[in-house]
Every structure is written in structure tokens, then in C-alpha cells.
């Protein structure tokens, strides 16, 4: 199968799902937030250490902006095929300043399925803490409208048993990779989040946080000496909520010589029934910088005025120099 047919086949498979949106923290640049996407991505990079950061600002035109920040770090092959990492996420949403904080260590293993190391699988698991906080004093209630005027000093007549909640979280994932080279490869994965269904209720009633299942994939195919195409998809299902993103990036290699590398990216994606977004990025040496912007076309568009959110990503991979081991033979003196 040639490269063009492979690309058309993958895009055809990607287009089989329809959706709206999911509940957990999410990013448009899902392909550049690896450990948030799948615990199996821990240590899945070409280097020793990786640091990844992302920031998203959303719904600024509708209400108080939804701000999401993520920071992760991981070490590949710390012992044989074992990789470890740590992810921190902070999200604040809406008028009630609903705050979510995640702190999750993760481990992953890498298994090659053949001697040529073309096929591999990467299972991973995250075990961490989840903290949620709600500011009920930031809401307005019917009881505070005295006649025709809103009076915040009036009692709300609402009784919250608690406004803070901490839980233990369990996530897991599995990734399969086919790798023919740095410019010819693809991977697909599945991950499950909130597997222990932690209680997220702020009242006495126990409300289990729904399990979120994610399927994702990304490919890279060389088009010519300078251009690559990188189609990608992500599908999330959480209770009655769904999210399906699909699109592609195009990569242009500007400079590739000994000790110097520079490539530019441009991509277009859609979150079905919700938004469309474009992203641009630059790959320089061990750095990655990316930016995307969403245009909302869902039923919320009259209020959002088609504005969605802006998102930034950054990544740095540390690569240590490993000199080749040269064995010298000592020539006997009598020769």
C-alpha cells in the first residue's frame, strides 16, 4: 500500500464517529499533551527527559473564562523498559470558580514485538490525587432578588455540606506503535480515566465520577523531501457525553543538518458539532512551541459569538550525549 492510499485509509477510519463534548479537562492540541492523553505515553519520546506545558483560555466572551494549565515531566527507560512521569493539572471554570487540581505520577513499560523493533506496545498506569473546590458565594440565587433589585447581602437559602473534595484517582492506557522511521510511523491507543469512579459530590449523596474512555491515533507519512503529513484523531466518551476531534497537520522541514533542525507545522481540526480550530507550531532543535485557536459553531454560538478558546503548548526534550564504547586491543611487545 503506497503512502497516499495509507493516508486515505486512515482518514476514512477516523470519520466513522460523531460527537459533541466531554466532561473532563480537555485540550484542542491533544496530540501535543501526551501524558494527559494516555498514561502509556509516559516516556514515549526520543530522548532521556521531557517537560511539557499547556495553557488554555476558553469562553471569555460568554462568562468568566475557563482557564486550564498543565505541566508534566517524564523520564524514558529509567530501568530497562520502565519509564516514569508526573503530571500536574489546574483548571478553573465558570462563575462559581469551580477548581480542579490533579497530581498524578505514572509508569509505563515498552515491549517490542519483533526483533526489528517495528512493532511495539506501551501499557501505562497513573495513580494520583484529585482535588475539587466550589465557591458557592460567587453564585447568584433567586432568593437574593428582592423585588426588582439584586441584593447580594440577602441570604441564599442554600446549604452546601462541603465545598471542597479530595479523591484518589486511577487511570490506565495502552498504545501500539508501528515505526518504519522518524518520518514513516503511526500509533493508536486506548485509555481509561476515573477507573475507581471517585465520589465527586459536594452533598451527602455519593455521586461517582463517570469513567472516561479515550481512543486516539496519529500517523506521520513523508510526502517528499521537505513535506510530511500528520493526520490525527481523538474520541472521548464519558457517560452521555462524547467528543470527537479529527484533522491533520502538515510539516515543512526548513533546515535539517548536523546539529541543526527547524520545522514548521500548520494544521486544521474540527471538534464535531462543537468547534473548528487551526494550529501552528515550530520544532526547533529539542524545542516544540504550538498555538491553536477555536471557533465555536455549536448551539452556544449566539452567546459565544463564534469565539472559543486560545491554547499554547511548549515542550523540551533533554538528550544526553552517549559516546560509543571503543574497545582497544593491546599489541604484544614481541610482535
Buried (B, 14 or more C-beta within 10 A) or exposed (E): EEEEEBBEEBBEEBEEBEBBBBBBBBBBBBBBBBBBBBBBBBBBBEBBBBEBBBBBBBBBBBEBBBBBBBBBBBBBEBEEBBBBBBBBBBBBBBEBBBBBBBBBBBBBBBEBEEEEEBEBBBBBBBBBBBBBBBBBEEBEBEEBEEEEEEEEEEEBEEEEEEEEBEBEBBBBBBBBBBBEEEBBBBBBBBBBBBBBBBEBEBEEEEEEBBBBBBBBBBBBBBBEEEEBBBBBBBBBBBEEBBBBBBBBBBBEBEEEEEEEBBBBBEBEBBBBBBBBBBBBBBBBEBEBBBBBBBBBBBEBBEEBEBBBBBBBBBBBBEEEEEEEEEEEEEEEEEE
